[in-house]
Amino acid sequence: MAFLENITIGQYVPADSVIHRLDPRTKIILTLSVMILAVVTTSFRIYFLISFFLLTLSFASRIPFGYFFRNLKSFFWLFLFTFILHIFFTSGETIEFLSFKFIKVSYEGVVNGIIYSWRLAIFIFCAAFLSLTTQAVELTDATFKSFSPLKKLKFPIEELSLITMISLRFVPLLLEEAFNLKKAQMSRGASFEGGLIKRVKKTLPLLVPLFVSSFRKADELALALDARGFRSGQERTSFQRLVFKRSDYLFLSFVLVIIVISYLVKRI
């Protein structure tokens, strides 16, 4: 369960920074543009450019870097599994000094392993950046405003926005509940030390009370919504109006510059 303690996705860290004051729609566009750019390219130079841009954004948010990199530490085994998977299952030019009798390591496999692991790290970093700098209510309003034209097609935008907010709020709550269950078991003499397999076996008994607690919280949330008069399909208003400011257009222009530079780098 130690990896759960390092996950900060879904948490919000208040700070007085230009990133926090941006319109949530701007931050959604920023992260989606970076993630799409990471998907459509496999160039190391573009990945370095994307990483530098994300580090600049995290520095401008005035949030300690530890909040961002703790997530990467939690998903280390996913990165390692992705890297090894591409090394062994990608055909190409064999690297002799890394190959054995029946194990063939190709140059293309190493490159793909690095690229796809790096891509996953960018996705996780973007998700952490969005949640750490934006409140769940703001993300809900941004989702509603961004997809509001779909209401003409009778798409349930209000329900989609509500589900987005509830999902974001449930992530830190479940992580906190899992951490509390672990501490309760440790206070009763349980030990979670040992190798990876032993820790997994000792963690499995915590899943049942965690699921029971999550269902109980979901039931309490449904009762709270019903008590507040929530009705599906009804028109609702927002307390805070979202308006693009000069800083939003400035950051969106940065994204456009990054895309243009990436296109030029790819052509070189």
ABEGO torsion letter per residue (X at the ends): XAAAAABABGBBBBBBBAAAABBAAAAAAAAAAAAAAAAABABAAAAAAAAAAAAAAAAAAGBBAAAAAAAAAAAAAAAAAAAAAAAAABBEBBBAAABBAABBBBAAAAAAAAAAAAAAAAAAAAAAAAAAABBAAAAAAAAAAAAAAAAAAGBBAAAAAAAAAAAAAAAAAAAAAAAAAAAAAAAAGBBABEBAAAAAAAAAAAAAAAAAAAAAAAAAAAAAAAAAGBBBGBBBBBABBBBBBAAAAAAAAAAAAAAAAAAAAAAX
